[in-house]
């Protein structure tokens, strides 16, 4: 039964293992199978079916979406840019709506959390949580709100949560129709199945007319329904006088670019102005008399009537508490009441009587809070209170801190310059520090022809790709060859055409070059370039060719002035006649054996047979005899005159044989016996030891050391109390000895007496100790006998001191005796 059960379990395990291997093989080799492309094509065709039915099979607009879907099928093509790992079809993902890049859901959640923390970390406690700061996409930097942080795994269209893995669907797709609205919104929805990447353009057919509504309506695709008929727009501009002359366009027409004479509002002045801004004011005051007849209008250039006199009717006093009806020629008097106007502080009122003119500043002392609300202080009401605390909030540029003192929380825009390099790569952004990309470069650059007389203006940065303008001016370049003039031709870039004039250069020999101009001759390129075959044309290179050599015969002497022969002009240079030079060398012992060569001419005729600087140098050894006693040869080569003194160094040991001395050969050979003795001394102390055991005090010397030792040693008496320094040589001779004096003998006697007294005291002490031990032993024996006699008596309890006093006192007494 057990064997049968084992076989059943074994068969079940083998079946499970086989099934697991088949599943792993099919899932891992799905993309490598030969039918994978066929299967992928079927899935794509199924995804695009509804769309292609609307476009009659036209799939040209689906290339971008097809690329995203192909990457979804390919192994390793989809990579999470946060963790740099492949995105598998069974993992939870999230797709950006800006760049459609796919990330792991866990990775994008961590990214959003970290981004929000980094943005909100420099904020103060008062501002934290008051503003919903966004977090960006890791790839396109598209910003999402805090509430848009993904928390669940959805398919691409967002309909199904946690879509199941289906091998016959696009990975991470639910298989339903996308139905996302097209961008820009046109009222229709996407017809593809749930897919990655952007939705294709809307394929619906709509009937629409052009922008200006003049052309007849035609059926067009919804994605391209806006079109222009290219006819003039013709709509009346805002000036009311002209019409738009631009081709049919979308949106509002541009302002009228024409200029016309227009009057100001009051009609006094006329000026030429753009039709787009016909209403304008001049700087003159109206000045027309008012109905009162006493005053004139003080308003600047206005339309319509001037109105009544502002001083007519009931007028209030300066504090506006009392009203008076007075002629316009009289001023309103003060009422005498308190002013009570609210001062500039907005809290207190003016305490003066009704007065004309502005009220004075508020001087009441109040407890003020600074602008940031962190400090308070008592001070006059009219003075502002700003603390020294610097704001740490990040400004709207999201790069720099506010750093303004006592900031109220509404940080001003960043006042630093952007400074980023613009797209033109030539200038930096002049705007203030800002978010996002910079505006295009506002500068313009002149693209000129070669001579610089013809130029066109292009935006900065496009001068690299813009072709230069054609110039009708004659080329003003100097000729590239040696001629003074060249053929006339227009301004151009590159090299001028080759010169066709005769060369006629004056050669170095004084003759003229007879060949044509060869400063820019075309020479066939050889060596580096190999032709692919006989059909390929040979390559030519523009090269400056030298003038041909002159062939006029000229008599020339040989280099050594031995003979003279006629030679062509181009080779009329001194030559060698192949003879030996034969000049006497500087050593005065040998002659120059070089082949005929150039020798510098000397002024004296007697020096013609003397060797010059170009002749060879004698390289033989000097054979002259050396001075007596010198074993070395002359180190110089063959030379005139006597040999120099021998300066070679001899390696010799000193007298003591410990040091090696280096002495010039000249000094050793020329020195007498006394000087040699000094030369062979190393000038150190002699290392030899005398019979007495001390070291020799003499300087390094030859022969034996002297026996009289001058070293001083200490001599002591027998008791070691007296000591005396004496030369070692005298002690060795036995001339001096140190005897003890009377004091030494007295000290010896006293020391012996002290030792005898100490020995007697020790003997007496030992006797006393032994006697005490004997008495204690006898006392212990007596106590035992008494106890035997008193067996019938009542036992009396003893105290602790009585029990243990003998055990304590006897050892202490014994120790004291020993110490004494």
C-alpha positions in Angstrom: 0.0 0.0 0.0 2.8 2.4 0.8 4.6 1.6 -2.5 1.3 2.2 -4.4 0.8 5.6 -2.6 4.4 6.6 -3.4 3.9 5.8 -7.1 0.7 7.9 -7.2 2.5 10.9 -5.6 5.5 10.5 -8.0 3.2 10.4 -11.1 1.3 13.6 -9.8 4.6 15.5 -9.3 5.9 14.5 -12.7 2.7 15.7 -14.3 2.8 19.0 -12.4 6.5 19.5 -13.4 5.8 18.8 -17.0 2.9 21.3 -17.1 5.1 24.0 -15.4 7.8 23.5 -18.0 5.4 23.8 -20.9 3.9 27.0 -19.4 7.3 28.5 -18.8 8.5 27.6 -22.3 5.4 29.0 -24.0 5.5 32.2 -22.1 9.3 32.8 -22.4 9.6 31.8 -26.0 6.4 33.6 -27.2 8.3 36.5 -28.8 11.0 34.2 -30.2 8.7 31.8 -31.9 8.3 31.9 -35.7 4.6 32.6 -35.4 5.1 35.5 -33.0 5.1 38.1 -35.8 1.9 36.5 -37.3 0.2 36.6 -33.9 1.4 40.2 -33.3 0.0 41.2 -36.7 -3.4 39.7 -35.9 -3.5 41.6 -32.6 -2.6 44.9 -34.3 -5.1 44.3 -37.1 -7.8 43.6 -34.6 -7.0 46.8 -32.7 -7.1 49.0 -35.8 -10.2 47.3 -37.4 -12.8 49.9 -36.4 -10.5 52.8 -37.3 -9.6 51.5 -40.7 -13.2 50.9 -41.6 -13.8 54.6 -41.2 -10.8 55.5 -43.4 -11.4 52.9 -46.1 -8.3 51.0 -45.1 -6.0 54.0 -44.9 -3.6 53.4 -41.9 -1.1 56.2 -42.6 -2.1 58.2 -39.5 -1.6 55.2 -37.2 2.2 55.0 -37.5 2.9 56.8 -34.2 0.4 54.6 -32.3 1.7 51.5 -34.1 5.2 52.3 -32.9 4.1 52.4 -29.2 2.2 49.1 -29.7 5.3 47.4 -31.3 7.4 48.5 -28.3 4.8 47.0 -26.0 5.2 43.6 -27.7 9.0 43.6 -27.9 11.0 42.2 -24.9 13.0 44.9 -23.2 11.7 47.8 -25.4 9.6 49.2 -22.6 11.8 50.3 -19.7 10.9 52.2 -16.5 13.0 55.3 -16.5 12.9 55.5 -12.7 14.2 52.0 -11.8 15.8 51.3 -15.2 14.2 47.9 -15.4 12.1 46.2 -18.1 8.3 46.6 -17.8 6.7 43.1 -17.9 3.2 42.4 -19.0 2.1 41.1 -15.6 3.3 44.1 -13.6 1.2 47.1 -12.5 2.0 50.2 -14.6 1.1 53.8 -15.1 1.2 55.8 -18.4 1.9 59.6 -18.6 -0.8 61.5 -20.6 1.8 63.9 -21.9 4.6 61.7 -23.3 2.8 58.4 -23.0 5.9 56.9 -21.3 5.1 53.8 -19.1 6.4 53.4 -15.5 5.9 50.9 -12.8 3.1 51.9 -10.5 5.2 51.6 -7.4 8.0 53.6 -8.9 5.8 56.5 -10.0 4.1 56.6 -6.6 7.5 56.9 -4.9 8.6 59.5 -7.5 5.5 61.7 -6.8 6.0 61.4 -3.0 9.6 62.4 -3.2 8.9 65.3 -5.6 6.2 66.7 -3.3 8.5 66.4 -0.3 11.4 68.2 -2.1 9.1 71.0 -3.2 7.4 71.5 0.2 10.5 71.0 2.4 11.7 74.7 2.2 8.2 76.0 3.0 7.5 77.5 6.5 5.0 76.0 8.9 2.4 78.7 8.1 2.4 78.0 4.3 2.6 74.2 4.5 -0.5 72.6 3.1 -2.1 75.9 1.9 -1.1 75.3 -1.7 -1.4 72.2 -3.8 2.0 71.9 -5.3 2.3 69.7 -8.4 4.7 66.9 -9.2 6.3 66.4 -12.7 6.6 63.4 -15.0 10.1 62.0 -15.0 10.4 62.3 -18.8 8.4 65.2 -20.2 8.0 67.2 -16.9 4.3 67.4 -17.4 2.8 68.5 -14.1 0.2 66.7 -12.1 -1.7 67.7 -9.0 -1.3 66.1 -5.7 -4.7 64.5 -6.0 -3.7 63.0 -9.4 -1.1 60.7 -7.8 -1.9 57.2 -9.1 -3.0 54.7 -6.4 -4.5 51.9 -8.6 -3.5 50.0 -11.7 -5.8 50.7 -14.7 -5.7 49.8 -18.4 -4.7 52.4 -21.0 -8.2 53.8 -21.4 -8.8 53.8 -17.7 -12.0 51.7 -17.8 -10.9 48.5 -16.1 -9.0 48.2 -12.8 -6.3 45.5 -12.6 -6.7 44.2 -16.2 -6.0 40.5 -16.6 -3.1 39.3 -18.7 -4.5 38.1 -22.1 -1.9 36.7 -24.7 -4.3 37.8 -27.5 -4.4 41.4 -26.4 -1.9 44.3 -26.2 -0.1 44.1 -22.8 -1.9 46.1 -20.1 -5.0 46.5 -22.3 -8.6 45.7 -21.5 -9.6 44.8 -25.1 -12.5 47.3 -25.1 -12.9 50.4 -27.4 -10.7 53.3 -26.2 -13.5 56.0 -26.4 -11.1 58.7 -25.1 -11.7 62.2 -26.5 -9.4 63.4 -29.3 -7.0 66.2 -28.6 -7.8 68.9 -29.6 -11.4 68.1 -28.7 -13.7 67.8 -31.7 -16.7 66.0 -30.1 -15.7 62.5 -31.3 -14.0 59.7 -29.5 -11.1 57.3 -30.3 -12.2 54.2 -32.2 -9.2 51.9 -31.5 -9.2 49.2 -28.9 -7.5 50.1 -25.6 -4.0 50.9 -26.7 -0.7 52.6 -25.5 0.5 55.9 -26.8 -1.4 58.8 -28.3 -4.8 58.4 -30.1 -4.6 58.9 -33.9 -6.2 61.9 -35.6 -10.0 61.8 -35.8 -11.1 59.8 -39.0 -14.7 61.1 -39.1 -15.8 62.8 -42.3 -17.5 66.3 -41.8 -18.6 69.0 -44.2 -16.9 72.3 -43.5 -16.1 75.5 -45.2 -12.9 77.6 -45.2 -11.9 80.1 -42.5 -13.4 83.1 -44.4 -16.6 81.2 -45.3 -16.4 82.3 -48.9 -15.6 78.9 -50.4 -18.2 76.1 -50.8 -18.4 73.6 -48.0 -16.5 70.3 -48.9 -16.3 67.0 -47.0 -13.0 66.6 -45.1 -11.6 64.5 -42.3 -12.5 65.9 -38.8 -8.7 66.1 -37.9 -8.2 68.4 -41.0 -11.4 70.3 -41.1 -9.8 73.7 -40.7 -8.5 74.8 -44.2 -7.8 77.9 -46.1 -9.0 78.8 -49.6 -5.9 81.1 -50.0 -8.2 84.0 -51.2 -8.0 87.5 -49.6 -9.9 87.6 -46.3 -11.8 90.9 -47.1 -13.2 91.4 -43.6 -13.5 95.0 -42.4 -10.8 95.8 -39.8 -11.4 97.6 -36.5 -10.5 101.0 -38.0 -13.7 100.7 -40.1 -11.9 102.1 -43.2 -9.8 99.2 -44.6 -10.3 95.5 -45.2 -8.0 92.6 -44.3 -5.7 91.8 -47.2 -4.1 88.6 -45.7 -5.0 85.2 -47.2 -7.9 83.3 -45.7 -6.9 82.6 -42.1 -8.2 81.4 -38.8 -9.0 83.6 -35.8 -9.3 87.4 -35.6 -7.7 89.6 -38.2 -4.5 91.4 -37.4 -4.6 95.1 -36.6 -4.7 97.5 -39.5 -1.0 98.1 -40.6 -1.8 101.3 -42.5 -1.2 104.9 -41.3 -3.6 107.8 -41.7 -4.1 111.4 -40.4 -6.3 111.4 -37.3 -7.5 114.1 -35.0 -7.2 114.0 -31.2 -10.3 113.7 -29.0 -10.6 117.5 -28.6 -9.9 118.1 -32.3 -7.1 120.6 -31.9 -4.2 118.6 -33.2 -3.9 116.2 -36.2 -1.1 113.6 -36.6 -0.3 110.5 -38.6 -1.1 107.4 -36.6 -1.9 103.7 -37.1 -5.4 103.0 -38.0 -5.5 100.3 -35.3 -5.4 103.0 -32.6 -7.5 106.0 -33.8 -8.5 107.3 -30.3 -5.7 109.5 -28.8 -5.3 112.5 -26.5 -3.1 115.5 -26.9 -1.3 117.2 -24.0 -3.2 120.5 -24.1 -5.6 121.6 -21.4 -9.2 122.2 -22.6 -9.4 125.9 -21.3 -12.9 126.6 -22.5 -15.0 128.9 -20.2 -17.4 127.2 -17.8 -21.0 128.2 -17.5 -20.2 130.3 -14.4 -18.2 132.7 -16.5 -15.4 132.9 -13.8 -13.4 129.8 -14.4 -12.2 127.7 -17.3 -12.1 123.9 -17.9 -8.9 122.3 -16.4 -9.3 118.9 -17.9 -6.8 117.6 -20.6 -8.1 116.9 -24.1 -11.6 115.4 -23.7 -14.7 114.7 -25.7 -18.2 116.2 -25.0 -19.2 119.2 -23.0 -17.0 120.5 -20.1 -19.8 120.3 -17.6 -20.7 122.6 -14.7 -18.2 124.5 -12.6 -16.8 122.2 -9.9 -17.2 125.2 -7.3 -20.9 125.8 -7.9 -23.7 124.5 -5.7 -23.3 123.4 -2.1 -19.8 122.8 -1.0 -18.5 121.1 2.1 -15.8 122.4 4.5 -12.5 120.5 4.5 -13.7 118.1 7.2 -17.0 117.6 5.2 -19.2 118.1 8.3 -20.7 121.4 7.3 -22.1 122.5 3.9 -22.1 126.1 2.6 -23.9 127.7 -0.4 -21.4 130.3 -1.7 -20.5 131.9 -5.0 -17.9 130.0 -7.0 -15.5 133.0 -6.5 -15.4 132.5 -2.7 -13.5 129.7 -0.8 -15.4 127.6 1.7 -14.4 128.5 5.3 -13.4 126.0 8.0 -16.2 125.0 10.4 -14.1 125.0 13.6 -15.0 121.4 14.5 -12.4 118.6 14.9 -11.2 117.1 11.6 -11.9 113.4 12.5 -10.6 112.2 9.1 -9.1 108.7 9.1 -5.3 109.1 8.9 -3.1 107.2 6.5 -2.7 104.4 9.0 -6.4 103.6 8.6 -6.9 103.2 12.4 -6.7 106.6 14.1 -8.4 109.9 13.3 -7.0 113.4 12.9 -7.3 115.4 16.2 -6.8 118.9 14.7 -9.5 121.4 13.9 -11.1 121.5 10.5 -8.2 122.5 8.2 -7.2 122.7 4.6 -4.6 120.5 3.0 -3.6 116.9 4.0 -3.7 115.8 7.6 -0.4 115.2 9.5 1.1 111.8 10.0 -0.2 109.6 12.8 2.2 109.9 15.8 0.3 107.7 18.3 2.5 104.9 19.8 1.0 101.4 19.3 2.3 97.8 19.5 3.0 96.9 15.9 3.4 93.4 14.4 6.0 93.0 11.6 4.9 92.1 8.1 5.7 88.4 8.5 3.9 88.3 11.8 6.8 86.8 13.9 7.8 89.8 16.0 6.0 92.7 17.8 7.3 96.1 19.0 5.9 99.4 20.3 6.6 102.3 18.0 4.9 105.3 16.3 1.9 104.4 14.2 3.2 106.1 11.0 6.4 104.1 10.9 6.4 100.7 9.3 7.9 97.8 11.3 10.0 95.3 9.4 12.0 92.7 11.2 15.3 91.2 10.0 14.0 87.6 9.4 14.6 86.5 5.8 11.9 84.5 4.0 12.9 81.0 3.0 10.0 80.3 0.6 10.8 79.3 -3.0 9.7 81.9 -5.5 7.5 81.2 -8.5 10.6 80.2 -10.5 10.9 77.1 -8.2 14.7 77.7 -8.2 15.6 80.5 -5.7 14.5 81.4 -2.3 12.7 84.7 -1.6 15.4 85.9 0.9 13.4 89.2 1.4 13.4 90.6 4.9 10.1 90.4 6.8 8.1 88.9 3.9 4.4 88.7 4.3 4.1 85.5 2.4 3.2 86.9 -1.0 6.8 86.6 -2.3 7.5 88.9 -5.3 8.6 87.3 -8.6 12.2 86.2 -8.9 14.3 89.3 -9.6 17.4 87.3 -10.8 18.2 87.0 -14.5 17.5 83.7 -16.2 20.9 83.5 -17.9 20.2 80.2 -19.7 21.6 79.9 -23.2 18.9 80.3 -25.8 18.3 78.0 -28.8 20.5 80.2 -31.0 23.5 79.2 -28.8 24.8 82.8 -29.1 22.9 84.8 -26.4 21.5 84.2 -23.0 17.9 84.7 -21.8 17.5 88.3 -20.7 14.2 87.7 -18.9 13.9 87.2 -15.2 14.2 83.8 -13.7 11.2 81.7 -14.9 9.8 78.3 -15.2 9.6 76.3 -18.4 11.5 77.0 -21.6 12.8 80.4 -22.6 11.4 82.5 -25.4 13.1 82.5 -28.8 16.1 84.8 -29.2 14.8 88.3 -30.2 18.0 89.3 -31.9 18.5 89.4 -35.7 21.8 88.6 -37.5 23.0 89.9 -40.9 24.0 87.2 -43.3 26.4 88.8 -45.7 28.0 87.9 -49.0 31.7 87.5 -49.1 32.5 91.1 -49.8 29.9 92.3 -47.2 28.0 94.8 -49.5 24.9 92.6 -49.8 23.2 91.4 -46.6 19.9 89.9 -45.4 18.5 89.9 -41.8 17.6 86.5 -40.3 16.7 85.5 -36.7 19.6 84.8 -34.5 20.7 81.1 -34.7 19.6 80.6 -38.3 22.7 82.2 -39.8 24.3 78.7 -39.8 21.7 77.2 -42.1 20.8 80.2 -44.2 22.4 80.5 -47.6 24.2 83.8 -48.2 22.6 86.3 -50.7 23.8 86.6 -54.3 25.9 89.7 -54.9 26.3 91.6 -58.2 29.5 93.3 -57.2 32.8 92.4 -58.8 35.2 90.2 -56.8 37.6 92.5 -55.0 39.9 89.8 -53.7 43.6 90.1 -54.5 44.9 87.5 -56.9 46.0 84.3 -55.3 48.9 83.9 -57.7 51.9 86.3 -58.1 50.2 88.4 -60.9 48.9 91.9 -60.1 45.5 91.5 -61.8 43.1 88.7 -62.5 40.1 88.1 -64.7 36.9 90.0 -63.7 34.1 88.0 -62.1 31.3 88.5 -59.5 31.6 88.3 -55.7 31.6 84.6 -54.6 32.6 82.3 -51.8 35.4 79.8 -52.2 38.5 80.0 -54.4 38.8 82.3 -57.4 39.2 80.7 -60.9 42.8 79.7 -61.8 45.1 82.1 -63.5 45.8 81.6 -67.3 48.7 84.1 -67.7 52.4 83.3 -68.2 54.5 82.8 -65.1 57.4 85.1 -66.0 58.9 84.9 -62.5 62.4 86.0 -61.9 64.3 83.0 -60.8 67.1 83.1 -58.2 69.7 83.0 -60.9 68.2 86.1 -62.6 66.4 84.4 -65.5 62.7 84.4 -66.2 60.4 81.3 -65.9 59.1 80.5 -69.4 56.2 78.2 -68.5 52.5 79.3 -67.9 51.3 80.3 -64.4 51.5 77.2 -62.2 50.5 78.7 -58.8 47.2 76.8 -58.9 47.9 73.8 -61.1 45.7 70.6 -61.0 47.7 67.6 -60.2 46.4 64.0 -60.3 46.2 62.6 -56.8 48.2 59.4 -56.3 49.2 57.2 -53.5 46.5 57.8 -50.8 43.5 57.5 -53.1 42.9 54.2 -54.9 40.3 54.1 -57.7 37.5 51.5 -57.4 37.9 50.6 -61.1 38.7 51.8 -64.6 35.3 53.6 -64.7 36.1 55.9 -61.9 37.5 59.4 -62.8 40.9 60.3 -61.4 41.0 62.8 -58.6 42.9 66.1 -59.0 44.3 68.3 -56.3 45.1 72.0 -56.7 48.8 72.4 -56.0 51.4 75.2 -56.3 54.1 73.8 -58.7 57.7 75.1 -58.5 59.3 76.8 -61.5 61.4 74.5 -63.7 65.2 74.5 -63.1 67.4 76.9 -65.1 69.9 75.1 -67.4 72.4 77.9 -68.2 76.0 76.6 -67.7 78.1 78.4 -65.0 81.7 77.6 -64.0 81.9 76.3 -60.4 84.9 75.3 -58.2 84.8 72.2 -56.1 84.2 72.4 -52.3 87.9 72.1 -51.4 89.0 74.6 -54.1 90.9 71.8 -55.9 89.5 72.3 -59.5 86.8 74.2 -61.5 84.1 72.8 -63.9 81.1 74.2 -65.8 77.6 73.1 -64.4 73.9 73.9 -65.3 72.4 77.0 -63.5 70.0 74.9 -61.5 72.8 72.7 -60.2 75.5 75.4 -60.1 76.5 74.6 -56.6 79.9 73.6 -55.2 80.6 69.9 -55.6 83.1 67.4 -54.3 86.0 66.3 -56.5 86.3 63.0 -54.5 89.9 63.8 -53.3 91.2 63.8 -49.7 91.1 67.2 -48.0 94.7 67.0 -46.8 94.6 70.1 -44.5 96.6 70.0 -41.2 94.3 69.4 -38.3 94.3 71.3 -35.0 96.3 68.6 -33.2 99.3 69.6 -35.5 100.0 65.8 -35.8 97.6 64.5 -38.5 95.8 65.8 -41.7 92.1 65.7 -42.6 91.2 62.4 -44.3 87.6 63.5 -45.3 86.4 63.6 -48.9 86.6 67.0 -50.6 84.3 69.3 -48.7 83.6 72.9 -48.0 86.0 74.8 -45.8 85.6 78.4 -44.5 88.1 80.7 -46.3 90.5 82.4 -43.9 91.9 85.9 -44.6 95.6 84.9 -44.4 97.1 83.1 -47.4 99.3 81.0 -45.1 96.2 79.5 -43.5 94.9 77.9 -46.7 96.4 74.6 -45.8 95.1 74.8 -42.3 92.0 72.8 -41.3 88.8 74.7 -40.9 85.7 74.1 -38.7 84.2 71.8 -41.3 87.2 69.4 -41.3 87.2 66.3 -39.2 88.4 66.2 -35.7 91.4 64.0 -34.8 90.0 61.0 -32.8 93.2 59.1 -32.0 94.6 58.7 -28.5 97.3 60.9 -27.1 100.7 59.0 -27.3 102.8 61.6 -25.5 104.9 60.4 -22.4 103.4 60.9 -18.9 105.2 62.5 -15.9 107.3 60.1 -13.8 105.3 58.2 -11.2 101.9 58.6 -12.9 100.4 55.2 -14.0 97.5 56.7 -16.0 97.4 57.7 -19.7 96.3 61.1 -21.0 92.6 61.3 -21.0 92.4 63.8 -23.9 92.5 62.8 -27.5 95.4 63.8 -29.8 96.2 67.4 -29.0 99.0 70.0 -29.4 101.3 71.0 -26.6 102.0 69.3 -23.3 99.5 66.9 -21.6 97.5 68.3 -18.7 98.2 67.2 -15.1 96.6 63.9 -14.1 93.5 64.7 -12.0 92.2 61.1 -11.6 91.3 60.0 -8.0 93.1 57.2 -6.3 91.2 54.9 -3.9 93.4 54.2 -0.9 92.7 53.0 2.7 93.9 55.2 5.6 96.4 54.1 8.3 93.7 52.7 10.5 92.3 50.7 7.6 88.7 51.7 8.4 88.1 54.6 5.9 88.7 54.8 2.2 90.3 58.0 0.9 90.1 59.5 -2.6 93.3 61.4 -3.4 94.3 63.1 -6.7 97.0 61.3 -8.5 99.0 64.5 -8.9 99.1 65.1 -5.1 100.1 61.5 -4.4 103.0 61.4 -6.9 104.3 64.9 -6.1 104.2 64.6 -2.2 107.2 63.8 0.0 107.1 61.3 3.0 105.6 63.8 5.5 102.9 65.0 3.1 102.1 61.3 2.2 101.7 60.6 6.0 99.2 63.5 6.2 97.3 62.5 3.0 96.8 58.9 4.2 95.3 60.0 7.5 91.5 60.1 7.7 91.7 62.7 10.5 89.6 60.6 12.9 90.5 59.2 16.3 92.6 56.0 16.2 90.3 53.0 16.8 93.1 50.8 18.3 92.9 49.6 22.0 95.8 50.2 24.4 96.9 47.4 26.9 95.1 49.2 29.7 91.8 48.7 27.8 91.3 52.3 26.8 91.1 53.7 23.2 94.1 55.5 21.6 93.6 59.2 21.8 95.8 60.0 18.8 94.6 61.0 15.2 94.7 58.2 12.6 98.5 57.4 12.3 100.9 54.8 11.0 102.9 52.4 13.2 102.1 51.3 16.8 100.2 53.5 19.3 102.0 55.2 22.3 101.8 53.4 25.7 101.3 56.4 28.0 97.5 56.4 28.4 96.3 59.9 29.4 92.7 58.7 30.3 91.7 59.7 33.8 90.1 57.0 36.1 88.7 57.0 39.6 90.7 55.4 42.4 88.8 54.4 45.7 89.9 53.2 49.1 89.0 49.8 50.6 85.8 51.1 52.3 84.8 52.8 49.0 84.4 56.2 50.8 87.3 58.1 49.4 87.9 58.6 45.6 90.4 60.4 43.4 90.9 60.9 39.6 94.4 59.8 38.4 95.9 59.1 35.0 95.6 55.5 33.8 99.4 55.3 33.0 100.3 56.1 36.7 98.0 53.4 38.0 99.5 50.9 35.6 102.9 51.7 36.8 101.8 51.2 40.5 103.0 54.5 41.6 99.9 55.7 43.5 97.4 53.9 45.9 94.6 55.3 48.2 94.6 54.2 51.9 91.6 54.6 54.4 91.9 57.4 56.9 90.9 57.6 60.7 87.3 58.5 59.9 86.9 55.4 57.8 88.2 53.2 60.6 85.9 54.9 63.2 82.9 54.3 60.9 83.8 50.7 60.5 84.0 50.3 64.4 80.6 51.9 65.0 79.0 49.8 62.3 80.3 46.5 63.9 79.0 47.7 67.4 75.5 48.4 66.0 75.4 44.9 64.4 76.3 43.2 67.7 73.6 45.2 69.6 71.0 44.2 67.1 72.0 40.5 67.3 71.7 40.6 71.2 68.3 42.3 71.0 67.0 39.7 68.6 68.2 36.9 70.9 66.5 38.5 74.0 63.3 39.0 72.0 63.2 35.4 70.9 63.6 34.2 74.5 60.7 36.4 75.7 58.5 35.1 72.9 59.2 31.5 73.7 58.5 32.2 77.5 55.2 33.8 76.6 54.2 30.8 74.5 55.1 28.4 77.3 53.0 30.3 79.9 50.0 30.4 77.5 50.3 26.6 77.0 50.4 26.0 80.7 47.3 28.2 81.3 45.4 26.2 78.7 46.3 22.9 80.5 45.1 24.3 83.9 41.7 25.2 82.5 41.1 21.7 81.3 41.7 20.2 84.8 39.3 22.6 86.4 36.6 21.7 83.9 36.8 18.0 84.8 36.4 18.8 88.5 33.2 21.0 88.0 31.1 18.5 86.0 28.1 18.8 88.5 28.2 22.6 88.7 25.9 24.8 86.7 27.6 26.1 83.5 28.0 29.9 83.4 27.7 31.6 80.1 30.8 33.7 79.2 30.9 36.9 77.2 32.4 37.1 73.7 35.5 39.0 75.0 36.1 36.4 77.6 35.8 33.6 75.0 38.1 35.0 72.4 40.5 37.4 74.2 43.3 34.8 74.3 43.0 34.2 70.6 43.2 37.9 69.9 45.7 39.1 72.5 48.4 36.4 72.0 48.9 36.8 68.2 49.0 40.6 68.6 51.5 40.3 71.4 53.7 37.9 69.4 53.6 40.3 66.3 54.6 43.2 68.5 57.5 41.2 69.9 58.7 40.3 66.5 58.6 43.9 65.3 60.5 45.1 68.4 
